[in-house]
Amino acid sequence: MDKTMFASDNYSGICPEALQAIVEANAGYSRSYGEDAWTEKACNRLREFFECDCDVFFVFNGTAANSLALASLCRSYHSIVCHEVAHVETDECGAAEFFSNGSKILLVSGAAGKVDPAAIVHTVSRRSDIHYPRPKVLSISQATELGTLYSVTELEHLGETARRHQLALHVDGARFANALAGLKESPATLTWRAGVDVLTFGGTKNGMPISEAVIFFNHQLAEEFAFRCKQAGQLASKMRYLAAPWVGMLEKGSLLANALHANSCAQLLAKQLLRIPGVTLVHPVQANAVFVQLPELLLERLRQAGWHFYTFIGSGHARFMCSWQTTEEEIRAFGDELATIAAELKLAGG
Ligand SMILES: *Cc1c(COP(=O)(O)O)cnc(C)c1O
């Protein structure tokens, strides 16, 4: 058994439906740079999925998707408001600042990785003079970096707050499929109906090899975005291979099925972890991540036994991720080993 499997959902491979679509797309010749039939089909499937005439672009990864989307919403003297643990802030090497030619990121806090609306209002209204970078975008992550979800009510409230303060609303949806699966709401309800202007929709962590879709719900904002992608080296010449997995997964329903599976695996994994005395849940498990506080000795012994997981992400606790590929057997095997180690350490009886 591979003991690295819970470290990240991007440790998983390509799901069968995505792979099958790539094999089909590989037949013969095809036009390049997104002018092919697969790309057209993928865009149309996404328009059906979101029940709207959105503009769709495919890029290679999430950092590009987020930072190019944000750059398209900002001028260099503007600012972007996001949570202090947002991927955009902590894991993209300043890409949003770079591609926007200097837009400043303004951080706000909030429980469980979710921005606090009052903190947003405070941050965007405390200054309006020319010495301060003008707040122009609110960027939130759904699911969040801590595996939590904004409810529809919370999302709508943020949409209203953004509108009231003339902020565009961007959603980092690297795990948007997990949010859809967790909330059991329609894609439209969780995006444009709540006031979302741009969504970066992750494919990679949900079973694709390489592909994130940038989805604009406002045609005006998408103007010239293609040039931005090209200049940033994000326009794939063989675009069909980035697009085909979306067609395969949307047509076969695996986009949602994969996320539902990953989310339910996370529930089971949390149960296994919480059986151990001294283990506590740090954030509610609402998507495919489990954040726990583990006794120091247990952390050490798990690592010695070869288990690999991160303890520096988000709130700095041990993070275990599930993916479309995780199996119940693997989770149970991990749980059994965990229980054996805990018994050896005499953690029992708590
Ligand atoms: C994984 C992830 C991304 C995308 O990261 P890349 O490594 O650039 O593909 C973006 N946002 C969040 C919240 C993520 O977890």
The ligand as an ORCA input file, in Angstrom:
! r2SCAN-3c Opt
* xyz 0 1
  C      -4.259     22.984     -5.552
  C      -4.860     24.334     -5.400
  C      -4.745     25.291     -6.414
  C      -3.977     25.044     -7.693
  O      -2.633     24.836     -7.529
  P      -1.620     24.497     -8.723
  O      -0.556     23.706     -8.055
  O      -1.106     25.792     -9.242
  O      -2.351     23.759     -9.768
  C      -5.405     26.497     -6.245
  N      -6.140     26.748     -5.157
  C      -6.288     25.855     -4.166
  C      -7.157     26.176     -3.001
  C      -5.633     24.623     -4.243
  O      -5.774     23.735     -3.265
*
